[in-house]
Amino acid sequence: MLPRAARLHESADFRRVTRSGVRAGRPTLVVHAARGTGSQSRVGFVVSKAVGGAVVRNRVKRRLRHLVAQELAASSSAQDVVVRALPGSATTPSRLEADLTSAWAQAKHRLSPGPSPVSS
């Protein structure tokens, strides 16, 4: 379970992360990430009805919360992240962990500052 301080709640925060952040997509999910506004990373989840009925959506959210808690423990910088589940997350749950780990790493890499240009 993610603590309350580690969750995104406001729709404005979801909108900011999805529109102005970086994106990394996989067959089962899409990870949107932006620089955090606070001192701690926060995560929000979007699981639409396209994924399935209420039981299926809640199962997918529980799996994602569990996997994201592991990623947050390993994360050092403050980021705001939105994880959007795709319909494949319900039909191929075995891929969920690998897809999340891969997309999370790619989004984190895209957020990190690149090497500064060398002037001659």
N, C-alpha and C positions, 0 to 999 in steps of 0.2 A: 504494500500500500504506500502510495506517495503521500508525504505530509502536505497539509494545506498550502504551506508556503512554496511548495515545489510545483504547484499547478497553476495553469492559466485559467482565469475565470471570466474576464471581460471580453466581450465581442470585439472591442477596439484592439485589444492585444492580439487576438487571433487574426484580425484583418491586417494589422501592422506586420506581423510575422509572415503571413502568406503573400502579401503584396510587395513588401520591400526587402525581404530576406532572400536567402539562397534556397535552391530546391534540389533535391536528389530523389529520383524516382526509381522504383523497382516494380516487378510484376505484382507484388502484394500490397505495396504501400508507397506513400510519398512522404518524405521528411522535408519540412520547411524549417529553416533556422535563421535567426537574426541575433544580433548582439543583445545581450540582456540589459534591462534597464535597472536592475537591482544588483545585489551582491551574490545572489543565488540563481542557479538555473531553474527555469520553470518550463513545464510541459503541458500541452493540451492535446486532446484527441478529437478527431472528427471521424465518425463511423456512420455513414448514411444508410438509408433504407435499401440502397442498391446492394449492400453487403448481404442483407438477409433480414429475417424477422427479428423481433426484439431479443429473443433468446440467443440467436446467433450473434447479433451485434454486441450484446453484453459479454458473451464468451470471448469475442475478438478483443474487446476493450480490456478485459481482465488479463488476457495473454500479453497485450501490448504494455499495460501498466507494469506487469512483472518484468518484462524484458527491458523497459525503459529505466526502471529502478536500477538495474545493473549498469546500464550505460551512464546514468547520472553519477553513480558512485565512482566511476572511472574518470569522469569529466572534471577538469580543473578550472576552466573559465566559465563565466556566467553567460548563458545563452538562453534565449527563449525559443522553444521548439514546438512545432505543431506536427503531429503524426496523423496523416490522413490515410485511413484504411481503404483499400480497393476491394472489389468483389472477390479477387483471388485470395484474399486473406482468410476467407471462410472456407473456400474449396481446397486450398492447399496450405493448411496450417503448419506443415512441416518446414516450409520455406520461410516462415515468418521471422524466425530468429536470425537466419543468415541475411535476409533482406534488410532487416532493421539495422543490424550491425554494419553492413556494407553502406547503406544509405546514410546512417548517422556519421560514419567516418568521412564519407565524401562531403557531406554538408559542413562538418567541422573543418575539413581541409579548405573548403571554399571560403569559409569565414575568416580563417587565419590570414594575417597580413603576409603578403608575398615579399620576396626580396626587394629591397629598395633599388631603384635604377642607379647605375654607376655613371657618374659624369666624368668626362675626359677633359 
